[in-house]
Amino acid sequence: MATVTPILTDPAPREARLTLAFDDGLSLPEGDISVLLPRAGERFDPLPAERLKLVQGFRPDHDVLAQAGWTVSTAAVAAPIALVCLPRAKAEGLALIAQAVNMGAKHVLVDGQKTDGVESVLKAVRARVEVLGTVSKAHGKLFWFATAGADFSEWQAHPGLVQDAALGQFRTLPGVFSADGVDPGSALLAQHLPDKLPARMVDLGAGWGYLSAACLARSGVEVLHLVEAETSALDLARENIKDPRAQFHWQDACSFALPGPVDGVVMNPPFHTGRKPQPELGLAFIATAARLLTNRGKLWLVANRHLPYEASLASLFSAHEIIAETGTFRVWQAQGPRKKPAAVTRARR
């Protein structure tokens, strides 16, 4: 079984843009600097390290940053200055800017790659406030502005509502997986779960809780562990699932462990880090399932048809089969783990 090599962001682009901005005359007042959504492996020279308060809710990135000695929290902290590291989703990026302002930032820096939509975000900011400076380098852009007199309230992240005919209503947020509706792969898996499930279950990569709700709607389940690395998604799952059988874990599924084995695992594993396909993530999820399950335990997995998971299922389980498929997805059932793979670690992007 292949291990997952941490994918660490090359720190050079952001550092280079920050350095160039200070060389061009950028000056910041005294006070803490809140850094929103920094990525594992990054540095922020020439910003003063002792003033930086990092905010990252994705467990692998959070842990790598903390181990590097940074002060890291999962929730935004009040600070007069904010550096927003743009995520892929524009709505999430705009919400981060609004969050920084709501937390007291008087000066905001926004940095991102062109592939993160930084040009579009810059245009949106310019429609509301004067942008004081921009720096372009390494296929990305850094810009900054003062917040006095600007209103960013309509950019705040507002929960969305997803309706499911069988399971009811779920709350979501911009930036979480499948924020606008039930993922078709997860829906297919939910349709093909057996009417009765094992007593002790795990949902690896539970997101905002759809598959977990589908499991809890079946008979037989006595305890269900929801494992999710993104704290905002896990918080939504706590809101969406009030069943006392549910237990919530802010953990990386690749390294998740329990004191004792479980009888069943469900999952719709991710296969991207940022924009780059990384099927090793799904392979690591499969290895975790094999490690968690009893000798007779079962795994239910949905994945895109093109992903190379069959060899891993054959290697790690005594039996596996396709129980449903469409032109896009396959639903696998595997049972009887052959061995207990070692846990792996990963970092986003």
N, C-alpha and C positions, 0 to 999 in steps of 0.2 A: 504493500500500500504506500503510495507516494505521500510524502508530507507536504504541507502547504507552506511555501516560502513567504514570509511577510513581504507585502508589497508596500514599500515605504515611498512616500512622495519625495522626489528630488527637491531638496530645500532651496536650490539655487535660484529658481525664477522669482519666488516671493522675496527672498533676501535681496536679490539684485534690484528689484523694483523699489524696495524700501530704501536701500542704500542710494540709489539714484535720486529718489525723491528728496532725501535729506541733503544730498549734494546740490540739488536745485533750489534749496532754501526752505524746505518744509521744516516748521518749528512747532513743537507741541508743548502745551503748558504742563505744569507739574500735576501729579496725581496718577492713580492706577489706570492701567490700560486693559480693558476687557477684550480678549481675543476670542471671537466666536467661530466655532467649528474649525479649529486648527487640525492638521492631519498628522498622523504618526510620522516621526522622523524629521519634522520641520524645526527650523530655527527662525529667529525673528530679528537678527541683527539688521540694523543698528539700534533697535528699540532696547531700552534698558531692561534687562531680564528681571531685576528685582521689582519692577512695577507691573509686570505682566500677570494677569489672572485669566487662565485659559478656561474655556467652557466647551466641553465635548461630551456628548451623551452616548456616543457609540463605544461600547466597552473595549474592543481591541485598541482603537486609537487612544482612548482615555488611559488605558493601562500603560501603553508604550510611552506616552507623554509623561505620566506620573513617574514611571521608572527612570525617565531621563532627568528628573529633578524639578519639573515644572509644578506650579500650583494649579491644579485642575479640579473643576467642579462640573456637575451635570446640569446645573441651572444658572441662568444669567445672573451676573452680579453687578451691582451699581458701580459705575465708574465714569469719570468725566471724559474719558477717551475710549473709543472702541475701534477695533480692527475687525472687519467682517471678512471672513474667508468664504468666498462664494461657493455654495453647493451647486449641484447640477440643476435642480428645480428652481426656476425663476421665482415662483410664488414663495418658496422657502427663503430665498435670498432676500426678497423684499421684506418678508416678515422679520428676518434677522435685523435688518436696518431699523425697522420700526421698534423692535425689541430693544436695540441699543439706545435709541432715543428715549424710550419709555423708562429705561433704567438710568437715565440721567446723563447720557453722553452729550457733551457740547461740541465735540469734534469727532467726526467719523471718517475712518479710512476704509475703503472697500477695495479688495484685491481678488482677481480671478483670471482664469485663462479665457481665451476667446471661446473655447469649447464649453465653458461654464456660462456663456451668455453675458459676459461682463459688459459688452458694448450696449446690449439692450437695457441692462440695469443702469448704466451710466446715463442713457437717454432718459430713462424714467426719473432718475434723481434730478437731472437738469431741468425737468419740467416743473420741479417743486422748489428748488433752492439753487443758489449760485455754487457751482463747483469751483473750488479754489485752485486746483491743480490736478494734472494727470501725468502719468508716466507709462510709457509703453515699452515693453521689453519681454523677450522670451515667449512670444505668442500669448501675451497676456497684458493686463492693464491694472494699474493702481490709480485710484483717484480719491480725493478727500474734500470735505466740506464742513462748514460750521452749521449747527442745527438751529440757531436762533431764528424764531419766526416761522419755521417750517412745520408743516403738519403731515405726519406720516401715518396717522391713525388708521386710515383705510387699508394700509398694508399689513396690519396686524393679522396674525394667523387665526382664522376663525374655523372652528371645527366643522367638518362636513358630515353629512349623514348618508349612509349607505343602507339601502333597504334590501332585504332578502326575503323572498316569499316564504321560505320555510323557517328561517331562524330569526327574523325580525330586523331590528334597526341597530346599526353600529355607528359609532363616532370615529371619524378619521381626522387627519391634519395634513396640510401641504408638506410634502417631503417624505412622508412615510410610504412604504411600498403599497401600491394599489389604493391610493388615497381616493380615487374617484369612483370606485366600484369594486365588487368582488372580482378577484383575479380569475380568469377563465380556467386556468389550471387547477387552482384550489377548488373551484366549484365542481370540476370534473371528479377530483379526488373525493370530495364530500359525497357526491352522488353514489360512489362505488364503495364506500365504507360498509362493512357488514352491519346488520341490524344490532348485533351484540358485539361489543368490544371487550378486550381484556380489562381486568380490574385496575391495574397500575399502568398509566399511560404517560407519554411525553410528547409534546408538540415542539419540535425543534425549529426555531425561527418562527415563532408564533405570530409576529406582527401585531396587528390590532385585534386579533383573536378569532378570526372567522373559522379556521379549521378546528380550533379548540371548542368553539360553540357547537360545531357539527359533531364532534366527538361526545360532548356532554349531552347532546340530544339523543344519543344511542343508549341502550341499556347496558348494564354490566360495569360501567366505569365507576370506580370508587375514589380514585385520586388522579388528577391530571396536572402534570408539571408543564407550565408554559415557559419556554426558554427563548429569550429575545435579547439581542445585543444592543438595540437602539432604545434608549430609555424613554423617548417620547412615544414610541410604538407600544412599549410595555405599559406605560401609564394609560394609554387608550384601552389596552386590553383589560386593565383593572377596572376601567369604567364600563366596558362592554360586557364583562363577565363577572357577575356577582355570585355565581355558584360557589358554595363553600367547599366543593371538591377541588377547586382550582387553586394551585400554588404557583406563584410568580417568581421567576428568576432572571435578574439582570446579568446575563452571562453570555459569553461567546459559545455558540453551539459546538464549535470545533473542539473545545476543551472542557465542555460541561461534564460534570460527574455527579453521581448521587451515592449515598452510603450503601444502598443495595440495588439490585437489578430491578428492571421493570418488565412488564409483559408485552407492551406494545408501543410503537413509535409511529407518529405521522409527521410528514414534512413536505413542504414545497420549497426546496433549498434555493438560495440565490446562486447565480453563476456569473455575476459581474462584480468587479471592483472598480468603481467609477464607470468609465465608458469601455473598459477593457474586459472582454470575456475571460473568465477564469474558472473553467469547469472544475478545477481542483477544490473549489469551495464545496460544491455538491458532493464530491468524493469524500471530503473531510466530514461532511454531515453524515454520509452513509457509514463511515468508519465509527463515528460517535454512536450511531444507532446500534451497530453491532456490539460495541463495547458496553452499552447500557442494558441490552436485552438479556433475559434469561436464555438458557439453551433452547427453549421452545418458543421464545418470543417472536413476534411478528413485526415487520416494518411495512407501512403503506407510504408510497412515495409517488409524487407526480413530478414530471420533468418534460422539458421540450424534447421532441423525438431525436434531435441531432446530438444530444449530449451523450458522452461516452461512459455511461454508468453501468452497462450490463456486465462488463468484465469485473468490475468491483463487486457487484452484487453476487456474481458467480464465485468470486474468490472468498468473500466474507460470509456467505450464507449457504446452507446446505441445499436450499431450494428457492427458486424465484420464478415468477411468471408475470406476464402482462395481463392485467385483468380488464383494462379498458384502453382505448386509444382513439384519437382523432387525427386529422391532418397535421396538427401542431403538437399534441401532447400524448404522453403515455403514462398510464398509472400502473405501477409495479407493486406486487406483493412479494415480500421475501420473508423467510423464516429459518430459524435454527442457525444462529451465528456459529461460525466455525472456530473463531478465535477472538481474542479481545485486543484490538489494535490500540497502540498508544495514543494518547491525546496529542493534538497539534494546536498550534497557535497561529494567529494570522493578524494582519492589520489591513485596514481599508485602503484602497487606491494604490 
